[in-house]
């Protein structure tokens, strides 16, 4: 779905941390424990806009 090389250069626009791919949910997730925003992937394109991101859910 998302090219591995692209994923390696992407960073969270809010906190600049690394991101990881969640293929099952079709989203990119910030790896920072203090941020954790989840960015949607639409039509194979990651939407890396803070306004479009979902906040992490607390468990």
PDB file of N, CA, C and O in Angstrom, chain B, residues numbered from 101:
ATOM      1  N   UNK B 101       0.825  -1.184   0.000  1.00  0.00           N
ATOM      2  CA  UNK B 101       0.000   0.000   0.000  1.00  0.00           C
ATOM      3  C   UNK B 101       0.877   1.259   0.000  1.00  0.00           C
ATOM      4  O   UNK B 101       0.798   2.051  -0.940  1.00  0.00           O
ATOM      5  N   UNK B 102       1.698   1.462   1.012  1.00  0.00           N
ATOM      6  CA  UNK B 102       2.602   2.611   1.071  1.00  0.00           C
ATOM      7  C   UNK B 102       4.017   2.090   0.856  1.00  0.00           C
ATOM      8  O   UNK B 102       4.431   1.108   1.472  1.00  0.00           O
ATOM      9  N   UNK B 103       4.747   2.756  -0.022  1.00  0.00           N
ATOM     10  CA  UNK B 103       6.110   2.362  -0.311  1.00  0.00           C
ATOM     11  C   UNK B 103       6.968   2.468   0.956  1.00  0.00           C
ATOM     12  O   UNK B 103       6.873   3.446   1.697  1.00  0.00           O
ATOM     13  N   UNK B 104       7.805   1.453   1.195  1.00  0.00           N
ATOM     14  CA  UNK B 104       8.640   1.409   2.387  1.00  0.00           C
ATOM     15  C   UNK B 104       9.581   2.613   2.466  1.00  0.00           C
ATOM     16  O   UNK B 104       9.808   3.159   3.546  1.00  0.00           O
ATOM     17  N   UNK B 105      10.123   3.022   1.323  1.00  0.00           N
ATOM     18  CA  UNK B 105      11.037   4.177   1.296  1.00  0.00           C
ATOM     19  C   UNK B 105      10.307   5.459   1.671  1.00  0.00           C
ATOM     20  O   UNK B 105      10.866   6.308   2.365  1.00  0.00           O
ATOM     21  N   UNK B 106       9.075   5.607   1.223  1.00  0.00           N
ATOM     22  CA  UNK B 106       8.279   6.787   1.585  1.00  0.00           C
ATOM     23  C   UNK B 106       8.023   6.806   3.082  1.00  0.00           C
ATOM     24  O   UNK B 106       8.146   7.849   3.724  1.00  0.00           O
ATOM     25  N   UNK B 107       7.671   5.667   3.634  1.00  0.00           N
ATOM     26  CA  UNK B 107       7.380   5.573   5.065  1.00  0.00           C
ATOM     27  C   UNK B 107       8.605   5.962   5.895  1.00  0.00           C
ATOM     28  O   UNK B 107       8.465   6.557   6.963  1.00  0.00           O
ATOM     29  N   UNK B 108       9.803   5.628   5.409  1.00  0.00           N
ATOM     30  CA  UNK B 108      11.029   5.939   6.143  1.00  0.00           C
ATOM     31  C   UNK B 108      11.307   7.441   6.208  1.00  0.00           C
ATOM     32  O   UNK B 108      11.949   7.899   7.153  1.00  0.00           O
ATOM     33  N   UNK B 109      10.844   8.208   5.238  1.00  0.00           N
ATOM     34  CA  UNK B 109      11.125   9.644   5.243  1.00  0.00           C
ATOM     35  C   UNK B 109       9.986  10.468   5.840  1.00  0.00           C
ATOM     36  O   UNK B 109      10.163  11.655   6.115  1.00  0.00           O
ATOM     37  N   UNK B 110       8.830   9.858   6.040  1.00  0.00           N
ATOM     38  CA  UNK B 110       7.706  10.584   6.636  1.00  0.00           C
ATOM     39  C   UNK B 110       7.947  10.817   8.123  1.00  0.00           C
ATOM     40  O   UNK B 110       8.574  10.001   8.799  1.00  0.00           O
ATOM     41  N   UNK B 111       7.441  11.939   8.620  1.00  0.00           N
ATOM     42  CA  UNK B 111       7.495  12.254  10.045  1.00  0.00           C
ATOM     43  C   UNK B 111       6.179  12.908  10.426  1.00  0.00           C
ATOM     44  O   UNK B 111       5.488  13.482   9.585  1.00  0.00           O
ATOM     45  N   UNK B 112       5.849  12.815  11.682  1.00  0.00           N
ATOM     46  CA  UNK B 112       4.631  13.450  12.184  1.00  0.00           C
ATOM     47  C   UNK B 112       4.762  14.970  12.016  1.00  0.00           C
ATOM     48  O   UNK B 112       5.734  15.558  12.491  1.00  0.00           O
ATOM     49  N   UNK B 113       3.806  15.607  11.352  1.00  0.00           N
ATOM     50  CA  UNK B 113       3.906  17.056  11.163  1.00  0.00           C
ATOM     51  C   UNK B 113       3.786  17.856  12.457  1.00  0.00           C
ATOM     52  O   UNK B 113       4.225  19.005  12.517  1.00  0.00           O
ATOM     53  N   UNK B 114       3.204  17.269  13.478  1.00  0.00           N
ATOM     54  CA  UNK B 114       3.027  17.996  14.742  1.00  0.00           C
ATOM     55  C   UNK B 114       4.283  17.960  15.601  1.00  0.00           C
ATOM     56  O   UNK B 114       4.746  19.001  16.067  1.00  0.00           O
ATOM     57  N   UNK B 115       4.848  16.752  15.819  1.00  0.00           N
ATOM     58  CA  UNK B 115       5.970  16.622  16.752  1.00  0.00           C
ATOM     59  C   UNK B 115       7.278  16.185  16.088  1.00  0.00           C
ATOM     60  O   UNK B 115       8.318  16.126  16.744  1.00  0.00           O
ATOM     61  N   UNK B 116       7.227  15.883  14.806  1.00  0.00           N
ATOM     62  CA  UNK B 116       8.403  15.489  14.007  1.00  0.00           C
ATOM     63  C   UNK B 116       8.966  14.118  14.370  1.00  0.00           C
ATOM     64  O   UNK B 116      10.102  13.809  14.011  1.00  0.00           O
ATOM     65  N   UNK B 117       8.196  13.290  15.075  1.00  0.00           N
ATOM     66  CA  UNK B 117       8.626  11.933  15.417  1.00  0.00           C
ATOM     67  C   UNK B 117       8.432  10.997  14.236  1.00  0.00           C
ATOM     68  O   UNK B 117       7.753  11.335  13.267  1.00  0.00           O
ATOM     69  N   UNK B 118       9.035   9.818  14.327  1.00  0.00           N
ATOM     70  CA  UNK B 118       8.858   8.799  13.298  1.00  0.00           C
ATOM     71  C   UNK B 118       7.414   8.313  13.307  1.00  0.00           C
ATOM     72  O   UNK B 118       6.695   8.463  14.295  1.00  0.00           O
ATOM     73  N   UNK B 119       7.009   7.731  12.193  1.00  0.00           N
ATOM     74  CA  UNK B 119       5.662   7.178  12.081  1.00  0.00           C
ATOM     75  C   UNK B 119       5.747   5.720  11.666  1.00  0.00           C
ATOM     76  O   UNK B 119       6.762   5.258  11.146  1.00  0.00           O
ATOM     77  N   UNK B 120       4.654   5.008  11.910  1.00  0.00           N
ATOM     78  CA  UNK B 120       4.573   3.606  11.478  1.00  0.00           C
ATOM     79  C   UNK B 120       3.257   3.402  10.736  1.00  0.00           C
ATOM     80  O   UNK B 120       2.309   4.173  10.885  1.00  0.00           O
ATOM     81  N   UNK B 121       3.230   2.362   9.946  1.00  0.00           N
ATOM     82  CA  UNK B 121       2.055   2.051   9.141  1.00  0.00           C
ATOM     83  C   UNK B 121       1.172   1.046   9.866  1.00  0.00           C
ATOM     84  O   UNK B 121       1.659   0.034  10.371  1.00  0.00           O
ATOM     85  N   UNK B 122      -0.116   1.325   9.915  1.00  0.00           N
ATOM     86  CA  UNK B 122      -1.113   0.380  10.405  1.00  0.00           C
ATOM     87  C   UNK B 122      -1.951  -0.008   9.193  1.00  0.00           C
ATOM     88  O   UNK B 122      -2.940   0.649   8.868  1.00  0.00           O
ATOM     89  N   UNK B 123      -1.535  -1.101   8.523  1.00  0.00           N
ATOM     90  CA  UNK B 123      -2.204  -1.508   7.279  1.00  0.00           C
ATOM     91  C   UNK B 123      -3.650  -1.894   7.502  1.00  0.00           C
ATOM     92  O   UNK B 123      -4.506  -1.581   6.675  1.00  0.00           O
ATOM     93  N   UNK B 124      -3.940  -2.567   8.602  1.00  0.00           N
ATOM     94  CA  UNK B 124      -5.302  -3.037   8.864  1.00  0.00           C
ATOM     95  C   UNK B 124      -6.277  -1.864   8.968  1.00  0.00           C
ATOM     96  O   UNK B 124      -7.395  -1.934   8.457  1.00  0.00           O
ATOM     97  N   UNK B 125      -5.851  -0.790   9.627  1.00  0.00           N
ATOM     98  CA  UNK B 125      -6.731   0.369   9.813  1.00  0.00           C
ATOM     99  C   UNK B 125      -6.529   1.420   8.728  1.00  0.00           C
ATOM    100  O   UNK B 125      -7.225   2.436   8.714  1.00  0.00           O
ATOM    101  N   UNK B 126      -5.598   1.192   7.832  1.00  0.00           N
ATOM    102  CA  UNK B 126      -5.263   2.130   6.761  1.00  0.00           C
ATOM    103  C   UNK B 126      -4.988   3.523   7.299  1.00  0.00           C
ATOM    104  O   UNK B 126      -5.670   4.494   6.972  1.00  0.00           O
ATOM    105  N   UNK B 127      -3.955   3.583   8.142  1.00  0.00           N
ATOM    106  CA  UNK B 127      -3.537   4.868   8.668  1.00  0.00           C
ATOM    107  C   UNK B 127      -2.063   4.837   9.044  1.00  0.00           C
ATOM    108  O   UNK B 127      -1.456   3.774   9.174  1.00  0.00           O
ATOM    109  N   UNK B 128      -1.509   6.023   9.213  1.00  0.00           N
ATOM    110  CA  UNK B 128      -0.124   6.204   9.635  1.00  0.00           C
ATOM    111  C   UNK B 128      -0.191   6.723  11.066  1.00  0.00           C
ATOM    112  O   UNK B 128      -0.939   7.656  11.359  1.00  0.00           O
ATOM    113  N   UNK B 129       0.592   6.118  11.955  1.00  0.00           N
ATOM    114  CA  UNK B 129       0.519   6.457  13.374  1.00  0.00           C
ATOM    115  C   UNK B 129       1.849   7.020  13.850  1.00  0.00           C
ATOM    116  O   UNK B 129       2.907   6.444  13.598  1.00  0.00           O
ATOM    117  N   UNK B 130       1.783   8.141  14.536  1.00  0.00           N
ATOM    118  CA  UNK B 130       2.966   8.753  15.144  1.00  0.00           C
ATOM    119  C   UNK B 130       3.445   7.844  16.273  1.00  0.00           C
ATOM    120  O   UNK B 130       2.636   7.351  17.058  1.00  0.00           O
ATOM    121  N   UNK B 131       4.772   7.618  16.360  1.00  0.00           N
ATOM    122  CA  UNK B 131       5.319   6.717  17.374  1.00  0.00           C
ATOM    123  C   UNK B 131       5.612   7.404  18.700  1.00  0.00           C
ATOM    124  O   UNK B 131       5.996   6.741  19.663  1.00  0.00           O
ATOM    125  N   UNK B 132       5.437   8.720  18.768  1.00  0.00           N
ATOM    126  CA  UNK B 132       5.706   9.443  20.013  1.00  0.00           C
ATOM    127  C   UNK B 132       4.622   9.118  21.046  1.00  0.00           C
ATOM    128  O   UNK B 132       3.433   9.218  20.745  1.00  0.00           O
ATOM    129  N   UNK B 133       5.027   8.729  22.267  1.00  0.00           N
ATOM    130  CA  UNK B 133       4.022   8.414  23.293  1.00  0.00           C
ATOM    131  C   UNK B 133       3.236   9.642  23.754  1.00  0.00           C
ATOM    132  O   UNK B 133       2.136   9.501  24.288  1.00  0.00           O
ATOM    133  N   UNK B 134       3.777  10.830  23.560  1.00  0.00           N
ATOM    134  CA  UNK B 134       3.071  12.041  23.974  1.00  0.00           C
ATOM    135  C   UNK B 134       2.175  12.603  22.882  1.00  0.00           C
ATOM    136  O   UNK B 134       1.279  13.396  23.172  1.00  0.00           O
ATOM    137  N   UNK B 135       2.396  12.211  21.633  1.00  0.00           N
ATOM    138  CA  UNK B 135       1.600  12.715  20.506  1.00  0.00           C
ATOM    139  C   UNK B 135       0.642  11.620  20.033  1.00  0.00           C
ATOM    140  O   UNK B 135      -0.551  11.664  20.337  1.00  0.00           O
ATOM    141  N   UNK B 136       1.151  10.657  19.304  1.00  0.00           N
ATOM    142  CA  UNK B 136       0.363   9.502  18.887  1.00  0.00           C
ATOM    143  C   UNK B 136      -0.746   9.759  17.885  1.00  0.00           C
ATOM    144  O   UNK B 136      -1.650   8.935  17.746  1.00  0.00           O
ATOM    145  N   UNK B 137      -0.698  10.895  17.178  1.00  0.00           N
ATOM    146  CA  UNK B 137      -1.755  11.179  16.205  1.00  0.00           C
ATOM    147  C   UNK B 137      -1.818  10.099  15.128  1.00  0.00           C
ATOM    148  O   UNK B 137      -0.809   9.475  14.798  1.00  0.00           O
ATOM    149  N   UNK B 138      -3.009   9.890  14.590  1.00  0.00           N
ATOM    150  CA  UNK B 138      -3.249   8.864  13.568  1.00  0.00           C
ATOM    151  C   UNK B 138      -3.748   9.546  12.308  1.00  0.00           C
ATOM    152  O   UNK B 138      -4.808  10.172  12.299  1.00  0.00           O
ATOM    153  N   UNK B 139      -2.966   9.414  11.243  1.00  0.00           N
ATOM    154  CA  UNK B 139      -3.267  10.086   9.980  1.00  0.00           C
ATOM    155  C   UNK B 139      -3.894   9.096   9.004  1.00  0.00           C
ATOM    156  O   UNK B 139      -3.379   7.992   8.831  1.00  0.00           O
ATOM    157  N   UNK B 140      -4.995   9.474   8.366  1.00  0.00           N
ATOM    158  CA  UNK B 140      -5.671   8.549   7.445  1.00  0.00           C
ATOM    159  C   UNK B 140      -4.903   8.368   6.139  1.00  0.00           C
ATOM    160  O   UNK B 140      -4.107   9.219   5.745  1.00  0.00           O
ATOM    161  N   UNK B 141      -5.159   7.247   5.482  1.00  0.00           N
ATOM    162  CA  UNK B 141      -4.642   6.990   4.137  1.00  0.00           C
ATOM    163  C   UNK B 141      -5.862   6.896   3.237  1.00  0.00           C
ATOM    164  O   UNK B 141      -6.725   6.042   3.437  1.00  0.00           O
ATOM    165  N   UNK B 142      -5.931   7.772   2.248  1.00  0.00           N
ATOM    166  CA  UNK B 142      -7.069   7.792   1.326  1.00  0.00           C
ATOM    167  C   UNK B 142      -6.582   7.533  -0.086  1.00  0.00           C
ATOM    168  O   UNK B 142      -5.705   8.236  -0.588  1.00  0.00           O
ATOM    169  N   UNK B 143      -7.148   6.530  -0.719  1.00  0.00           N
ATOM    170  CA  UNK B 143      -6.774   6.153  -2.087  1.00  0.00           C
ATOM    171  C   UNK B 143      -5.274   5.918  -2.209  1.00  0.00           C
ATOM    172  O   UNK B 143      -4.671   6.264  -3.225  1.00  0.00           O
ATOM    173  N   UNK B 144      -4.668   5.329  -1.173  1.00  0.00           N
ATOM    174  CA  UNK B 144      -3.251   5.009  -1.194  1.00  0.00           C
ATOM    175  C   UNK B 144      -2.334   6.178  -0.894  1.00  0.00           C
ATOM    176  O   UNK B 144      -1.115   6.050  -1.014  1.00  0.00           O
ATOM    177  N   UNK B 145      -2.899   7.326  -0.503  1.00  0.00           N
ATOM    178  CA  UNK B 145      -2.107   8.522  -0.238  1.00  0.00           C
ATOM    179  C   UNK B 145      -2.261   8.911   1.235  1.00  0.00           C
ATOM    180  O   UNK B 145      -3.380   9.127   1.700  1.00  0.00           O
ATOM    181  N   UNK B 146      -1.147   9.004   1.974  1.00  0.00           N
ATOM    182  CA  UNK B 146      -1.255   9.426   3.368  1.00  0.00           C
ATOM    183  C   UNK B 146      -1.626  10.903   3.458  1.00  0.00           C
ATOM    184  O   UNK B 146      -1.021  11.750   2.802  1.00  0.00           O
ATOM    185  N   UNK B 147      -2.630  11.196   4.282  1.00  0.00           N
ATOM    186  CA  UNK B 147      -3.080  12.570   4.485  1.00  0.00           C
ATOM    187  C   UNK B 147      -2.430  13.060   5.781  1.00  0.00           C
ATOM    188  O   UNK B 147      -2.962  12.861   6.873  1.00  0.00           O
ATOM    189  N   UNK B 148      -1.277  13.700   5.637  1.00  0.00           N
ATOM    190  CA  UNK B 148      -0.475  14.104   6.793  1.00  0.00           C
ATOM    191  C   UNK B 148      -0.802  15.544   7.219  1.00  0.00           C
ATOM    192  O   UNK B 148       0.082  16.397   7.304  1.00  0.00           O
ATOM    193  N   UNK B 149      -2.068  15.787   7.479  1.00  0.00           N
ATOM    194  CA  UNK B 149      -2.533  17.093   7.941  1.00  0.00           C
ATOM    195  C   UNK B 149      -3.001  16.958   9.385  1.00  0.00           C
ATOM    196  O   UNK B 149      -3.782  16.064   9.710  1.00  0.00           O
ATOM    197  N   UNK B 150      -2.526  17.835  10.239  1.00  0.00           N
ATOM    198  CA  UNK B 150      -2.885  17.763  11.659  1.00  0.00           C
ATOM    199  C   UNK B 150      -4.397  17.855  11.840  1.00  0.00           C
ATOM    200  O   UNK B 150      -4.961  17.172  12.695  1.00  0.00           O
ATOM    201  N   UNK B 151      -5.055  18.691  11.048  1.00  0.00           N
ATOM    202  CA  UNK B 151      -6.512  18.851  11.149  1.00  0.00           C
ATOM    203  C   UNK B 151      -7.275  17.593  10.756  1.00  0.00           C
ATOM    204  O   UNK B 151      -8.416  17.414  11.182  1.00  0.00           O
ATOM    205  N   UNK B 152      -6.677  16.725   9.960  1.00  0.00           N
ATOM    206  CA  UNK B 152      -7.328  15.491   9.524  1.00  0.00           C
ATOM    207  C   UNK B 152      -7.001  14.296  10.430  1.00  0.00           C
ATOM    208  O   UNK B 152      -7.603  13.231  10.293  1.00  0.00           O
ATOM    209  N   UNK B 153      -6.055  14.471  11.349  1.00  0.00           N
ATOM    210  CA  UNK B 153      -5.599  13.374  12.200  1.00  0.00           C
ATOM    211  C   UNK B 153      -6.579  13.093  13.327  1.00  0.00           C
ATOM    212  O   UNK B 153      -7.325  13.968  13.765  1.00  0.00           O
ATOM    213  N   UNK B 154      -6.555  11.844  13.784  1.00  0.00           N
ATOM    214  CA  UNK B 154      -7.347  11.440  14.951  1.00  0.00           C
ATOM    215  C   UNK B 154      -6.419  11.380  16.158  1.00  0.00           C
ATOM    216  O   UNK B 154      -5.269  10.956  16.045  1.00  0.00           O
ATOM    217  N   UNK B 155      -6.916  11.800  17.293  1.00  0.00           N
ATOM    218  CA  UNK B 155      -6.157  11.674  18.536  1.00  0.00           C
ATOM    219  C   UNK B 155      -6.177  10.213  18.971  1.00  0.00           C
ATOM    220  O   UNK B 155      -7.129   9.489  18.680  1.00  0.00           O
ATOM    221  N   UNK B 156      -5.129   9.779  19.667  1.00  0.00           N
ATOM    222  CA  UNK B 156      -5.126   8.389  20.149  1.00  0.00           C
ATOM    223  C   UNK B 156      -6.222   8.175  21.190  1.00  0.00           C
ATOM    224  O   UNK B 156      -6.559   9.075  21.960  1.00  0.00           O
ATOM    225  N   UNK B 157      -6.759   6.980  21.193  1.00  0.00           N
ATOM    226  CA  UNK B 157      -7.769   6.657  22.203  1.00  0.00           C
ATOM    227  C   UNK B 157      -7.087   6.153  23.450  1.00  0.00           C
ATOM    228  O   UNK B 157      -6.106   5.414  23.361  1.00  0.00           O
ATOM    229  N   UNK B 158      -7.575   6.529  24.593  1.00  0.00           N
ATOM    230  CA  UNK B 158      -6.985   6.051  25.842  1.00  0.00           C
ATOM    231  C   UNK B 158      -7.657   4.738  26.228  1.00  0.00           C
ATOM    232  O   UNK B 158      -8.881   4.614  26.204  1.00  0.00           O
ATOM    233  N   UNK B 159      -6.829   3.769  26.582  1.00  0.00           N
ATOM    234  CA  UNK B 159      -7.354   2.443  26.899  1.00  0.00           C
ATOM    235  C   UNK B 159      -7.510   2.244  28.381  1.00  0.00           C
ATOM    236  O   UNK B 159      -7.942   1.177  28.818  1.00  0.00           O
TER     237      UNK B 159
END
